[in-house]
Amino acid sequence: MGTDPVSVEGAERTAAADAALDAAQADRASAPPRWAWFLVLLLALVPRIARFGERLEDPDLASPAVDAHWHDAYARELAGTGESWPPGFPVETVTEEPLHRPPGYPWFLALLYRMSGGSTAFAIAVQHLLGLASVGLVGLLARRFAGAWAGLAAAGLFGLAWVPVHFEGELHAPALVTVLTLGALALATTDEGNAPSGRRSLLAGLLLAGATLTRPNALLPGLAVAAWRARATGLRSAVPLLAGLLVAPVPSLVRNLSASGEPVPMTTALGINLFLGQRPEARGVIDSDLGPELDHLQYRTCFDWPQVVARVEQLEGASLGHAGADARLRDLALKSMTADPIGVVTRSLAKLGLLLGAQEIPHNKELEAERARATSGLLAPVSFPLLLALAGLGIAFGPRRRLLPALAWLAGWALSILPFFVAARYREPLLPLLAVVGGAGLVALRSRLREIPVLALGLALLLLPHALTRLVPVDLGVPGVKDRLDQGRAWFRTGDAARAGAAFDEALRLQPGLPEALYERALVDLEGEQWAQGAARLEQVLTARPDHPKAAANLARLLAEGRGGAVDRSRAARLLVTALRGEGPVPQYVALAQPVALGLSTAPEASARDGAAALALSEALLSALGPADGMPLALRAAALAELGRFPEAERDAVEAERAARAAGNEGAARAASEQRARYARGEPLRLPAR
């Protein structure tokens, strides 16, 4: 008779479980004293207390920016604790459209705001407590995988790593993703190495689903952990975990259906993120310029997404909606990848180098500069290169088989980043699992400290991130400039123009002539009614960057209103064309463009009219807005009449009347009808000066 393979497999698992139990008992016998664990947690608490104090003084906590602003605004909308949407932002593009960003974190933040009446300080304090819980979970997992001393070492390493401390103080997702991930791994593993109960495995899967809802990249490492569980203890033990994990899209799908009627499983961010990561010009880091395919439109924050949708619809000549625009961008990215597979591989290798490199990649903030000026940075000195080196030693000399759950997560997360782009907060979820494996590496290093091969490997691993930084050079700008710009913008938003001006001056000292710094400094001038000085700085910006839309719009306003110099509506019109082409139908631009275009076509004095400039501006409005309520068509008709092109003016007036009636604007329809009659008689429109 043949040997029963099931029985052999069961015997092997039983033997492995017995061995793991014996090892655990032996480890407990030589475990570090309990007070050592309290000391590690206390040491981890110190930089978090310092960071909390620093954040309470930071202007960008009172007035968040970029993605943190979106999280804050959406959370306050959900919690009913006031609003912080940008002025004029169409809120319905968030509340009545499919989700654009993963909802897990803003939903969590909304809960904290509801509990605290909208206190950001309370939210940051809770996140620091989550960070402290993560320190304990890192220690638990490392103790389970590699012994008690490895657990203590891992908790110490992660507790004193500054990047997690930094993100716990931000209105960003890493603290939540980390605690959900570690909690899931703690439930999916056991001290004895056998399978957890079905209920416990299901709960682990649900926590992984929560991590995926917060950061969709977590789906791939979650599947890797489920695959490990199936291989380690059989497919049946992995089914509850996998079932829990696959619940991830359900909450967002339900929300998207209820809000917009569109069955978007998660968000409309996949297309644009893949597009940004796979364009031939992609450098591996975030780049707000969407390139020639989208007329170099800027996508700096989620608040720009409605403009991106409008531009994609304009280029496609069809109404696509948010989900349709996302699909179109995804198709463009996949087309680029298919056409250049070598480029995909090259970009992926470059991104892997950035992911494992020594430098923290700036994204919303410049972490290296902030670390240098933060007390918490001194109190939490553990760096990514150190964690990576110790993790390498853990893989080389530690209990690799027992470390497999952590390694599965690390590999899955790294692979999930490569199609997109690298940033500090996308790398942060690697740190707790690197600390888990690094704890095993530190114990191995201590026990084999005199072995030359171990020391050589450790040194090579420590130098590897620095070597990768040199091998994959990416121009990240002059160090400290972005930090000064961010601080200046935050001070400006909170009303402290003096501090804002000083920060922008420091940025200009570090990098003279930088257009972004000149523009921000000009805004401070304008706030202080230093019109001539502000206009001069805006001119400098446009000399360096003729397509800078915001500088163009601000200078256009000064010229149209004659502040700091003579009125020049013709040049104002040309500048507004630049602004509209660069950023689309921004309400402030539209509100300024309408009277400028109308005045240039209809002013009683010939010296005040410029039909060509009016025509260019009205066509830019029509391109940005479409027919709308007939206004852009009526403006173009007036410009055409001023140029003597009356048949075309009459045609546009007819279309303007039709569009106005369709929009229910009878007053505008009557005005268009009267203007059509004038143009039919060969008379241009003349209106009194306003």
RACORPE-V644638 format. One record per pair of residues at least 24 apart in sequence whose C-alpha atoms are under 8 Angstrom apart, sorted by sequence separation. I is the first residue (numbers start at 1). GAP is how many residues later the second one is. D is the distance in whole Angstrom. If there is no record, write none. Layout:
BEGIN
I | GAP | D
I | GAP | D
END
This chain:
BEGIN
135 | 24 | 6
183 | 24 | 7
184 | 24 | 6
409 | 24 | 8
410 | 24 | 8
500 | 24 | 7
552 | 24 | 6
572 | 24 | 8
573 | 24 | 7
593 | 24 | 7
615 | 24 | 5
632 | 24 | 8
482 | 25 | 8
515 | 25 | 8
516 | 25 | 8
614 | 25 | 6
615 | 25 | 7
630 | 25 | 7
631 | 25 | 7
181 | 26 | 7
219 | 26 | 8
358 | 26 | 7
407 | 26 | 8
481 | 26 | 5
515 | 26 | 5
552 | 26 | 7
553 | 26 | 6
630 | 26 | 4
650 | 26 | 5
132 | 27 | 7
180 | 27 | 5
181 | 27 | 6
358 | 27 | 6
406 | 27 | 6
480 | 27 | 8
497 | 27 | 6
531 | 27 | 8
552 | 27 | 6
569 | 27 | 6
612 | 27 | 7
629 | 27 | 7
630 | 27 | 6
649 | 27 | 8
650 | 27 | 8
180 | 28 | 7
357 | 28 | 8
593 | 28 | 8
611 | 28 | 5
630 | 28 | 7
78 | 29 | 8
481 | 29 | 6
515 | 29 | 7
535 | 29 | 7
549 | 29 | 6
550 | 29 | 6
611 | 29 | 7
627 | 29 | 7
630 | 29 | 5
631 | 29 | 8
650 | 29 | 6
180 | 30 | 7
181 | 30 | 6
406 | 30 | 7
407 | 30 | 8
480 | 30 | 8
481 | 30 | 7
497 | 30 | 8
515 | 30 | 7
548 | 30 | 8
549 | 30 | 4
570 | 30 | 7
629 | 30 | 5
630 | 30 | 5
649 | 30 | 6
650 | 30 | 6
75 | 31 | 5
79 | 31 | 5
180 | 31 | 6
406 | 31 | 7
489 | 31 | 7
532 | 31 | 8
547 | 31 | 6
548 | 31 | 7
549 | 31 | 7
569 | 31 | 7
590 | 31 | 7
611 | 31 | 5
612 | 31 | 7
628 | 31 | 7
629 | 31 | 5
74 | 32 | 6
75 | 32 | 6
78 | 32 | 6
79 | 32 | 7
81 | 32 | 7
356 | 32 | 8
478 | 32 | 7
485 | 32 | 7
492 | 32 | 8
519 | 32 | 6
531 | 32 | 6
532 | 32 | 5
547 | 32 | 8
549 | 32 | 8
611 | 32 | 6
627 | 32 | 6
628 | 32 | 8
629 | 32 | 8
647 | 32 | 8
81 | 33 | 7
131 | 33 | 7
177 | 33 | 8
178 | 33 | 8
478 | 33 | 7
531 | 33 | 5
532 | 33 | 7
549 | 33 | 5
629 | 33 | 7
646 | 33 | 6
647 | 33 | 7
71 | 34 | 7
72 | 34 | 7
75 | 34 | 6
76 | 34 | 6
79 | 34 | 6
80 | 34 | 8
131 | 34 | 7
177 | 34 | 5
195 | 34 | 8
403 | 34 | 7
530 | 34 | 8
548 | 34 | 7
549 | 34 | 7
629 | 34 | 5
646 | 34 | 7
71 | 35 | 5
75 | 35 | 4
79 | 35 | 5
176 | 35 | 8
205 | 35 | 7
206 | 35 | 8
209 | 35 | 7
213 | 35 | 6
485 | 35 | 8
547 | 35 | 7
557 | 35 | 7
628 | 35 | 8
74 | 36 | 8
81 | 36 | 6
82 | 36 | 8
201 | 36 | 8
205 | 36 | 4
208 | 36 | 8
209 | 36 | 4
212 | 36 | 6
213 | 36 | 7
553 | 36 | 7
560 | 36 | 7
585 | 36 | 7
602 | 36 | 7
629 | 36 | 7
646 | 36 | 6
72 | 37 | 8
76 | 37 | 7
81 | 37 | 5
128 | 37 | 7
131 | 37 | 7
177 | 37 | 7
201 | 37 | 7
204 | 37 | 6
205 | 37 | 6
207 | 37 | 8
208 | 37 | 6
209 | 37 | 7
598 | 37 | 6
601 | 37 | 6
631 | 37 | 8
71 | 38 | 8
75 | 38 | 7
176 | 38 | 8
177 | 38 | 7
195 | 38 | 6
202 | 38 | 5
203 | 38 | 7
205 | 38 | 7
206 | 38 | 4
207 | 38 | 8
209 | 38 | 6
210 | 38 | 6
597 | 38 | 7
601 | 38 | 5
630 | 38 | 8
634 | 38 | 7
641 | 38 | 7
644 | 38 | 8
79 | 39 | 8
194 | 39 | 7
198 | 39 | 7
201 | 39 | 6
202 | 39 | 5
205 | 39 | 4
206 | 39 | 5
209 | 39 | 4
213 | 39 | 8
574 | 39 | 7
577 | 39 | 7
581 | 39 | 7
585 | 39 | 5
600 | 39 | 8
630 | 39 | 8
128 | 40 | 5
197 | 40 | 8
201 | 40 | 5
202 | 40 | 8
204 | 40 | 7
205 | 40 | 4
208 | 40 | 8
209 | 40 | 8
570 | 40 | 6
573 | 40 | 6
577 | 40 | 5
580 | 40 | 7
584 | 40 | 5
585 | 40 | 6
598 | 40 | 7
602 | 40 | 7
644 | 40 | 8
127 | 41 | 5
128 | 41 | 7
173 | 41 | 7
188 | 41 | 8
196 | 41 | 8
199 | 41 | 7
202 | 41 | 7
203 | 41 | 7
205 | 41 | 8
206 | 41 | 7
399 | 41 | 8
573 | 41 | 7
576 | 41 | 7
580 | 41 | 7
594 | 41 | 8
598 | 41 | 8
601 | 41 | 6
641 | 41 | 8
76 | 42 | 7
127 | 42 | 7
137 | 42 | 8
173 | 42 | 8
195 | 42 | 6
198 | 42 | 6
202 | 42 | 5
206 | 42 | 8
395 | 42 | 7
398 | 42 | 6
574 | 42 | 8
597 | 42 | 8
641 | 42 | 7
642 | 42 | 5
391 | 43 | 6
394 | 43 | 5
398 | 43 | 6
570 | 43 | 6
573 | 43 | 8
574 | 43 | 7
577 | 43 | 6
581 | 43 | 8
641 | 43 | 5
642 | 43 | 7
124 | 44 | 7
125 | 44 | 8
131 | 44 | 6
134 | 44 | 7
138 | 44 | 7
141 | 44 | 8
387 | 44 | 7
391 | 44 | 7
394 | 44 | 6
397 | 44 | 7
570 | 44 | 8
573 | 44 | 6
580 | 44 | 7
641 | 44 | 7
124 | 45 | 5
130 | 45 | 7
134 | 45 | 5
137 | 45 | 6
141 | 45 | 6
391 | 45 | 8
392 | 45 | 8
393 | 45 | 7
394 | 45 | 7
124 | 46 | 7
130 | 46 | 7
133 | 46 | 7
137 | 46 | 7
140 | 46 | 8
144 | 46 | 7
145 | 46 | 8
388 | 46 | 6
391 | 46 | 5
392 | 46 | 7
394 | 46 | 5
395 | 46 | 7
398 | 46 | 6
638 | 46 | 7
124 | 47 | 8
128 | 47 | 8
144 | 47 | 5
384 | 47 | 7
387 | 47 | 6
390 | 47 | 7
391 | 47 | 4
393 | 47 | 8
394 | 47 | 3
397 | 47 | 6
638 | 47 | 6
127 | 48 | 6
131 | 48 | 7
134 | 48 | 7
387 | 48 | 6
390 | 48 | 4
391 | 48 | 7
393 | 48 | 5
394 | 48 | 7
127 | 49 | 7
130 | 49 | 6
137 | 49 | 7
389 | 49 | 8
390 | 49 | 7
391 | 49 | 8
392 | 49 | 7
393 | 49 | 7
388 | 50 | 7
390 | 50 | 8
391 | 50 | 6
394 | 50 | 7
387 | 51 | 6
390 | 51 | 5
393 | 51 | 7
390 | 52 | 6
393 | 52 | 7
188 | 53 | 8
213 | 53 | 8
268 | 54 | 7
272 | 54 | 6
275 | 54 | 6
279 | 54 | 7
268 | 55 | 6
271 | 55 | 5
274 | 55 | 8
275 | 55 | 6
278 | 55 | 6
270 | 56 | 7
271 | 56 | 6
274 | 56 | 6
280 | 56 | 7
269 | 57 | 7
271 | 57 | 7
272 | 57 | 6
275 | 57 | 7
279 | 57 | 7
367 | 57 | 8
62 | 58 | 8
268 | 58 | 5
271 | 58 | 5
272 | 58 | 7
275 | 58 | 5
278 | 58 | 7
61 | 59 | 7
264 | 59 | 7
271 | 59 | 4
274 | 59 | 6
278 | 59 | 7
355 | 59 | 8
270 | 60 | 7
271 | 60 | 8
363 | 60 | 6
262 | 61 | 8
361 | 61 | 7
362 | 61 | 6
363 | 61 | 7
393 | 61 | 8
271 | 62 | 7
352 | 62 | 8
361 | 62 | 5
362 | 62 | 6
280 | 63 | 7
284 | 63 | 7
360 | 63 | 8
361 | 63 | 5
283 | 64 | 7
284 | 64 | 8
360 | 64 | 6
393 | 64 | 7
56 | 65 | 7
282 | 65 | 8
393 | 65 | 6
278 | 66 | 7
284 | 66 | 7
285 | 66 | 8
352 | 66 | 7
392 | 66 | 8
105 | 67 | 7
283 | 67 | 8
284 | 67 | 5
351 | 67 | 6
355 | 67 | 6
105 | 68 | 6
354 | 68 | 7
355 | 68 | 8
390 | 68 | 7
278 | 69 | 8
389 | 69 | 6
392 | 69 | 7
284 | 70 | 8
348 | 70 | 5
351 | 70 | 7
389 | 70 | 8
105 | 71 | 7
348 | 71 | 7
351 | 71 | 6
390 | 71 | 8
52 | 72 | 7
355 | 72 | 7
389 | 72 | 5
52 | 73 | 7
388 | 73 | 7
389 | 73 | 5
388 | 74 | 7
52 | 76 | 8
285 | 76 | 8
386 | 76 | 6
286 | 77 | 7
385 | 77 | 6
385 | 78 | 8
385 | 79 | 8
48 | 80 | 6
385 | 80 | 6
385 | 81 | 8
602 | 82 | 8
604 | 82 | 6
602 | 83 | 5
603 | 83 | 6
604 | 83 | 7
601 | 84 | 7
602 | 84 | 4
603 | 84 | 6
604 | 84 | 6
601 | 85 | 8
602 | 85 | 5
603 | 85 | 7
604 | 85 | 7
603 | 86 | 6
45 | 87 | 7
44 | 88 | 7
599 | 90 | 7
41 | 91 | 7
44 | 91 | 8
41 | 94 | 7
41 | 95 | 7
72 | 99 | 7
71 | 100 | 7
71 | 101 | 8
68 | 102 | 7
68 | 103 | 5
68 | 104 | 6
67 | 105 | 8
104 | 106 | 7
104 | 107 | 8
357 | 107 | 8
358 | 107 | 5
359 | 107 | 8
357 | 108 | 4
358 | 108 | 5
61 | 109 | 8
104 | 109 | 5
105 | 109 | 5
356 | 109 | 6
357 | 109 | 6
103 | 110 | 6
104 | 110 | 4
357 | 110 | 8
358 | 110 | 8
359 | 110 | 7
369 | 110 | 7
102 | 111 | 6
103 | 111 | 6
104 | 111 | 8
357 | 111 | 5
358 | 111 | 6
369 | 111 | 5
40 | 112 | 8
44 | 112 | 7
102 | 112 | 6
353 | 112 | 8
356 | 112 | 7
357 | 112 | 5
43 | 113 | 8
47 | 113 | 8
102 | 113 | 6
370 | 113 | 7
41 | 114 | 8
45 | 114 | 8
51 | 114 | 7
55 | 114 | 7
102 | 114 | 7
354 | 114 | 7
362 | 114 | 8
366 | 114 | 7
369 | 114 | 6
37 | 115 | 7
40 | 115 | 7
41 | 115 | 8
44 | 115 | 4
51 | 115 | 7
353 | 115 | 5
354 | 115 | 7
361 | 115 | 8
32 | 116 | 7
36 | 116 | 8
40 | 116 | 6
43 | 116 | 7
44 | 116 | 6
353 | 116 | 7
366 | 116 | 6
31 | 117 | 5
32 | 117 | 6
43 | 117 | 7
48 | 117 | 6
52 | 117 | 7
365 | 117 | 7
366 | 117 | 5
31 | 118 | 7
41 | 118 | 7
47 | 118 | 7
51 | 118 | 7
353 | 118 | 8
354 | 118 | 7
365 | 118 | 7
40 | 119 | 7
353 | 119 | 6
24 | 120 | 8
27 | 120 | 6
28 | 120 | 7
32 | 120 | 8
27 | 121 | 6
365 | 121 | 7
350 | 122 | 6
24 | 123 | 7
286 | 135 | 6
284 | 136 | 8
285 | 136 | 5
286 | 136 | 7
284 | 137 | 5
285 | 137 | 5
286 | 137 | 7
284 | 138 | 6
285 | 138 | 7
278 | 141 | 7
277 | 142 | 6
278 | 142 | 7
277 | 143 | 4
276 | 144 | 7
277 | 144 | 5
274 | 145 | 6
275 | 145 | 8
276 | 145 | 8
274 | 146 | 5
273 | 147 | 6
273 | 148 | 8
103 | 149 | 7
99 | 153 | 8
98 | 157 | 8
99 | 157 | 7
98 | 158 | 5
97 | 159 | 7
98 | 159 | 8
98 | 161 | 7
97 | 162 | 6
98 | 162 | 6
96 | 163 | 5
97 | 163 | 5
95 | 164 | 7
96 | 164 | 5
98 | 164 | 7
102 | 164 | 7
102 | 165 | 6
98 | 166 | 7
101 | 166 | 6
24 | 167 | 7
99 | 167 | 7
100 | 167 | 5
101 | 167 | 7
24 | 168 | 8
99 | 168 | 5
100 | 168 | 5
101 | 168 | 6
98 | 169 | 7
99 | 169 | 6
100 | 169 | 5
21 | 170 | 7
98 | 170 | 7
20 | 171 | 8
21 | 171 | 5
20 | 172 | 6
21 | 172 | 8
20 | 173 | 6
18 | 174 | 8
17 | 175 | 6
17 | 176 | 6
228 | 176 | 7
16 | 177 | 8
17 | 177 | 6
228 | 177 | 7
225 | 180 | 6
228 | 180 | 7
13 | 181 | 8
225 | 183 | 6
224 | 184 | 6
225 | 184 | 6
224 | 185 | 6
221 | 187 | 7
222 | 187 | 7
221 | 188 | 5
224 | 188 | 6
221 | 189 | 7
221 | 190 | 7
222 | 190 | 8
221 | 191 | 4
283 | 191 | 7
220 | 192 | 5
221 | 192 | 5
220 | 193 | 7
218 | 195 | 7
221 | 195 | 8
217 | 196 | 7
220 | 196 | 6
218 | 198 | 8
217 | 199 | 5
217 | 200 | 7
101 | 201 | 8
100 | 202 | 8
162 | 209 | 8
165 | 211 | 8
93 | 213 | 7
89 | 214 | 8
162 | 214 | 7
162 | 215 | 6
162 | 218 | 5
160 | 219 | 7
161 | 219 | 5
162 | 219 | 6
13 | 220 | 8
160 | 220 | 4
161 | 220 | 6
162 | 220 | 7
185 | 220 | 7
159 | 221 | 8
160 | 221 | 6
161 | 221 | 4
162 | 221 | 7
160 | 222 | 6
161 | 222 | 6
98 | 224 | 7
158 | 224 | 8
97 | 225 | 7
98 | 225 | 7
157 | 225 | 7
157 | 230 | 8
70 | 232 | 7
70 | 233 | 7
66 | 234 | 7
67 | 234 | 6
66 | 235 | 5
67 | 235 | 7
66 | 236 | 8
174 | 251 | 7
178 | 251 | 6
146 | 252 | 7
177 | 252 | 7
146 | 253 | 6
145 | 254 | 8
174 | 254 | 7
178 | 254 | 7
174 | 255 | 7
146 | 256 | 7
145 | 257 | 5
146 | 257 | 7
145 | 258 | 6
167 | 258 | 8
164 | 264 | 7
163 | 265 | 7
164 | 267 | 8
158 | 273 | 7
311 | 273 | 7
158 | 274 | 6
310 | 274 | 8
307 | 276 | 7
158 | 277 | 6
307 | 277 | 6
157 | 278 | 6
307 | 278 | 8
155 | 280 | 7
154 | 281 | 5
155 | 281 | 8
154 | 282 | 5
157 | 282 | 8
154 | 283 | 8
154 | 284 | 6
155 | 284 | 8
298 | 284 | 7
151 | 285 | 7
154 | 285 | 4
297 | 285 | 6
298 | 285 | 7
150 | 286 | 8
153 | 286 | 5
154 | 286 | 8
296 | 286 | 7
297 | 286 | 6
152 | 287 | 8
153 | 287 | 8
295 | 287 | 8
151 | 288 | 6
150 | 289 | 4
151 | 289 | 8
153 | 289 | 7
149 | 290 | 8
150 | 290 | 5
153 | 290 | 8
150 | 291 | 8
150 | 292 | 7
146 | 293 | 8
147 | 293 | 8
150 | 293 | 6
138 | 294 | 6
142 | 294 | 5
146 | 294 | 6
149 | 294 | 7
138 | 295 | 7
141 | 295 | 7
142 | 295 | 7
67 | 297 | 7
138 | 297 | 7
139 | 297 | 7
142 | 297 | 7
66 | 298 | 7
134 | 298 | 8
138 | 298 | 6
142 | 298 | 7
314 | 309 | 8
310 | 314 | 8
54 | 320 | 8
51 | 323 | 8
51 | 324 | 8
50 | 325 | 7
51 | 325 | 5
50 | 326 | 5
47 | 328 | 8
48 | 328 | 7
47 | 329 | 5
47 | 330 | 8
47 | 332 | 5
46 | 333 | 7
47 | 333 | 6
65 | 425 | 8
64 | 426 | 8
60 | 427 | 7
63 | 427 | 6
59 | 428 | 7
60 | 430 | 5
63 | 430 | 7
59 | 431 | 5
60 | 431 | 8
63 | 431 | 7
59 | 432 | 6
62 | 432 | 7
59 | 435 | 7
88 | 499 | 7
END
